[in-house]
Amino acid sequence: MTITRMDLTHLLSAVELEKECFSVPWTAEMFLAELSDPHCVYFAAEENGQLTGYAGMQYVLDEGYINNIAVSPHYRRRGTASALMDRLIAAARELSLAFLTLEVRCGNSPAISLYEKYGFERVGLRRGYYDKPREDALLMTLFFGHGASDGKE
């Protein structure tokens, strides 16, 4: 597996991956907007030339927000999400961000476990945040400068 900067060559595969992973998938236009924004950073996981996952964040001043992390169901539990998180956290540190934050479905135990492994703390709840199905979102934040140097506990 290789982790590279996500670019327009990944666009169509990312849109298809969205359809596999999410009930309300992002469109090509949404990805184009993110990839052309200088305050967004996206990484692609590839295996044998195929997009197997991606992760991205946007930042304003010293605040980072993870927009999305997706891994193909066929490539889960192989370290892809961890490799993407490692790269996102490294990018956040390079940008001298104070924290990274994200929302995750309350019922997504594997993702919550992954984020907790990296030191993300549960800091809030957004009621009814998700549609299809309707579900609350857990707000989680990783604060830099308050813990292990690599972001992991």
Sequence and secondary structure as in RCSB ss.txt:
>XXXX:A:sequence
MTITRMDLTHLLSAVELEKECFSVPWTAEMFLAELSDPHCVYFAAEENGQLTGYAGMQYVLDEGYINNIAVSPHY
RRRGTASALMDRLIAAARELSLAFLTLEVRCGNSPAISLYEKYGFERVGLRRGYYDKPREDALLMTLFFGHGASD
GKE
>XXXX:A:secstr
 EEEE  GGGHHHHHHHHHHH SS   HHHHHHHHH TTEEEEEEEETTEEEEEEEEEEETTEEEEEEEEE GGG
TTSSHHHHHHHHHHHHHHHTT SEEEEEEETT HHHHHHHHHTT EEEEEEEEEETTTTEEEEEEEEETTSS TT
S  
